[in-house]
Amino acid sequence: VFQSVSKRLAPGHGLFAFSTELLGEGQHVAGEDRGFLLQSCARFAHKQSYIHNLAKESGFLVKAMREDVIRKNGGKDVVGILAILSLA
C-alpha cells in the first residue's frame, strides 16, 4: 500500500492519512516479531515502530502519529494508530 500511494503523490502535494489497530511494541506472535499481526477478527494491527520504518523505506515523512481510540467493537474501545504522512 505504501509503495502504491507514494507513486501517486507528488512531493509537497497531498497527504497519506490512515488508521490501523495498535500492536504493542512488546507483543510477539509465536516467537515472530514482524511488526504486524492479522488478528482473529480479520483486522491487522501494527506496531508504531513498524509504521515509522515502512514510511521511511517508502520515502514518506511522518507528519503526525498518535495512539487513540479508532473505533468501537462490542461496545469496547479499540486503540489504534492515527497517522498522517507526506512524501519526503
Buried (B, 14 or more C-beta within 10 A) or exposed (E): EBEEBBEEBEEEEEBBEBEBBBBEEEEEEEEEEEBBBEEEEEBEBBBBEBBBEBBEEBBBEBEEBEEEEBEEEEEEEBEBBBBBBBBE
